[in-house]
Amino acid sequence: MLRRISGSLLVTLALVPGQAAIAAPLAKPAAPPAVTTVLPADTPLLVMATTNPDQWAALNRFNPIPPSLLQLALLSLPPNITYAEDVQPWLGDRVAVTLLPIRSEQDTLWSNLLFLAPVKAEEPAKQFLTKVKELVGEPQAQREYKGVTIFSWVPPAPKPAPDASEDSEDSEDSEDPPQLEPSPVPVQPLSSCRPNASTAPASSAEPESPQVACGDHTGALETQMPRGFAVALTPQYLTIAATPEAIEHLIDRQNTGPTLADNPQFQRTLRHPQFDRALTLGYGDVGGLGTVFTNLLKNTPGLPFLTALSGFDADELSVIAQAYSPYNTIETVSWVQPQGIHSQASFYYKTPQPDKATIADPNPNQIIARLPAATYLSANSRDFNRQWQYFLQQPSSKKTQESLKRVRAEILTNTGLDLDRDLIRLLDGEYVLSFFPARGGLFNSFAPNLNLGMAVIVQTSDRAAAEAALKKLEQRLKVSSRGEVSIARRSVQGRPFTSWEAKDRKRLVSFFSYAWADADTLILSSGAESMAALYPRPYLPLDRNYTFQTATASFPDPNEGFFYVNMGASLSFLYGVIFPAGSSNDVPFVAETQRVLGTIRSISTSNSATADYQRVDALWVLGATPKQ
């Protein structure tokens, strides 16, 4: 039932009309979002979504966004509840999901997680709650807590399976009592495990969660959330939680000190230039989140097991915590701009870090000009050697250190080259990895319709060392291949390059090639055919491509480079590999998925840094709805 109420409210209230707070770009908003005025200043995590209709309506210019987001959201509302009649009259500016600060070492996720909807008119909100009761049944528990009424719904425990010895006629004649839809959204246990249902008294507001029996793992797989939910309504907000304790936690923090709206670090998020256009905003206190998750992983049923499944051990979790220790807050903002949806995540330092700021370059990202306009995917940056040294200085787990040691040893054994001294040290200029259309070469040797080329282009200030490394590789290759690989000198448009070639079913395949495009730029590609698309220059370079320009023009400058995916070209390539001609049209779901994905023109990201923060920007460029 929580899925039907809190889940649908979270979706619906975030996507429907209301009133949004207005923020000045460089000053604290006169009226911060209402939910932030009832949350404590040390709230570790908050994710808000606007209810301003104009902001969501900006998405309607894109296809396939439904003509009405409200219509889509209402699909998850309980029957007979409509937004216009039951929600709009009382809903305030921004709805939120939040984690509250830790109170004690016994806290769990369910005692700290809340959904909040601001109330601008109490009477319509009361009518909404009354209607919910009529639809889902009267709550099993109701109590007053510091002047606030908390309602609790507890779905009946699943009925035990009938004993095999029972008379079949009795089973047929018996009728199951009406049951509320269960609220939990469990993590699926192993297929061999079976839950042991626990039956709770009807008056209990928080029954024990079902235990999962699975050999020696009983208890470790308690992955279900509490079976039920709780709701409270005050003149300021309506809140929904998995347990009454979470609501009590919020009430306990009322009027006990500064609110989140008073927190100077949170006010920085409210001063974001795109605040008044933001669809969603997120805020996290790094120290508070660390404390919360350390506690929750220890106490919440199922979470330790999920952590074990993720592959992180205690040492790695400690390293992750150390990696985030220089930061004090994280903020995320998403908004609509003419090209599509722009998202931005900022990680603010505790103290300024000027040595980590992005260095302005008079001619940045010039290496993009060496890629073809038809590039499927590219990722570029500069001074990989500096980035590598920074990586080595960061805290690392024993597992990472051992893996790195193995990689270094394998490279030295197989190539005779030292990873750091002979390879990475040379990468002190711009570099790019890309995939693009190409017939023949390495990938075509695996599959005839895999018309794909790959290239790595690097700039180096030590060409002599790079040439020495290539020569050493070629000598090793000749010995290890026992003459089956030849190293040939080829040319394209009168410009020479080197091709590594081998026979495949009586045909010669160029599986690797390289060439010096200029005094300091080395092109490495997946064969002679791929080299022809890049060298000496692509016919039409990527930096002049409209799709690429649109995908990257709005990113901060200076930046550390771009990650770019041309979705139209990439999907066309993938469909050609996966589906025989036209076969996808025979499967409606596949055809509809292709139609939706086809409206995404590109996906791109860029990272940058100042002395105060590190930032990641992402842009989804969407196709506009054709004008009628």
C-alpha positions, 0 to 999 in steps of 0.5 A: 500500500505504501507503493500505492500512496507514498510512491504515487504521491512522490511521482504525482506531486513532483510532476503536477502544478503548484507554486514554486519559490522564486530565487534570486541568482546571487542572494538567499531566496526570500521564501525558501522551499517550505519543506526546508523550514521544517527540517533540521539544519543538519539534515544529511540528505534532501532531494526536492522536485518542483510542483511549478507547472511552467517548469514541467511544461517546458518538457512538452516541447520535446518528443516523446514526453507525453502531452500531459505529465499529469496524465502519466503520473495519475496512472499510479494514483489510488483509484478515484483520487485526482490531482485537480480535485484532491491534491492541487488545492493543498499542495505547496511549492516543492515535494521532497524525500529526505534522510533525517540525522542519526539520533541513536546507534539503533537507527535504521533506514526506515526510522530516518527516511521520509517523504514530505509534501508542503501544505498551503491549505490545511482543510483540503489536505484533511479532505485528501487524507479522509478520502485516502482512508475511505479508499484503503481502509481505516488505519490499524493504529492511531496515536497522538505524538506531541500534538500530531496525529500519526496514522499507521496502516499494517497490511495483513500477513500473507495467509499460510499455505493450507496443510496438505492433509486438509480436506480439499472441500474445506479449502474451496469453501473457505474465503480469504478476508479482503487484504490490502495490497502489501507495501514492501518492495523487497529485494528478491532473495535467492531463489532457494529461499522462502519467507517465514510469515510472521503474524502481527496483532491488528493493533500493532503499528510496527510488526516484525518484518518477515524473516527469510530462511535460507540455510545459514543466512537466516537474518542476513537476508532480511531485505524487506522494509516494514510491512506498512506505512504511516502518515501524519498531517500538520498545518505545514506538511503531509509526511509519509514514512515506512514507520511511525518512528520516522515521523516522530523523529521529524516531530522531535526536531521541530522548533529545536534550533536552526532549520535547513533553510537557515543553513549557510551551506544549503543557502548556497544551493538555493542561490544556484543560478538555475534555482528558479528553473530547476526541476529537481534539486539535491543536497547532501552533507558529506559528513552527515551522510557518512555517519548515517550510512555507516549506522544504517548499513549496520542496523537496517535488515538486508543492507549489510547483505546488499553491501556484501553483494556489491563487492565492497569490503570494510577496507574499500568502504573506508577508502571511499569515506577517505576519498570524500573527506575533503568535501563538506556538501554535495548539490545536484540541480536539473533544469530544462534548456532549449536543447534538452535536460541539463544536470549539474553536480557540485562537490564543495571542498571544506577548504579551498583547493586552488591546486585542483582547479581546472587550468585555462588553456588558450586552445582547449580540446583541439584534439577533437578536430582529429575525429570524424564527424560521424563519431559514435562515442568520444572521451577526451581530456588532457595531461593523463600523466598528471591525472594518473599521479593525482590518482596514485596520491589518493587513498586506495584499498589493498585490493586496488593496490594489489590489482595495480601491482598485477597490471604493472607486472603483466605489462612489464612481462608481456611488453618489456615496458614499465607502465609508469615510466615508459607509457603514462609519463609520455601522456602529458598533452591532450588525448582522446578515445573514440569509436566511429564507422569503419569497414575492415580492421580488427572488429570486422575480423570478428563479425562481418557486420561489425563495421566499427573503428576505434582510435586513441590519439595522444599528444606527447612532449617526448616523441623520441621516447614514444617511438622507442616504446613502439619499436620495443613493442614491435620487436616483442610482437615479432618474436611472440607471434613467430612470424605470423604477424607482419609489420608493414609500411602503408600510406594514405593520401601520400602520408605514411603509417605503420600497420600490424597485419596477420592472416585470417582465413587466407586474407590479410587483416590489419588489426592495428596501425599508428601514425604521427599526425604532426610532431607531437600527435600520435594516432593509434587505431584498430587497423588501416581502414580506421586510420584512413578515416582519421589520417591525415585529417578527417574529411569533416571533423567532429568539432564542426559537427552540429550535434557535437556542438549542441552537446557541448556548447553550454558546458563550463569553460574552462573544462577538463574535456568531454564525454560524448555519445551521438545517440542517433548514429550509435543506436543505428549501428547497434540495431544493425548489429543486433537486429536483422533488417526490419526484425525489430518492427515485429516486436511492439515493445522493442519498436516502441523502445527504439522510438523513445530512444530515437528522440535522444539526439546526444548524451554528453558530460564534462567535468571542471573544477575551481578552488571551491568545488569540483563539478560535473555537467551532463546534457541530454539533447532531445528532439523537439516535437514537430510543430503542427 
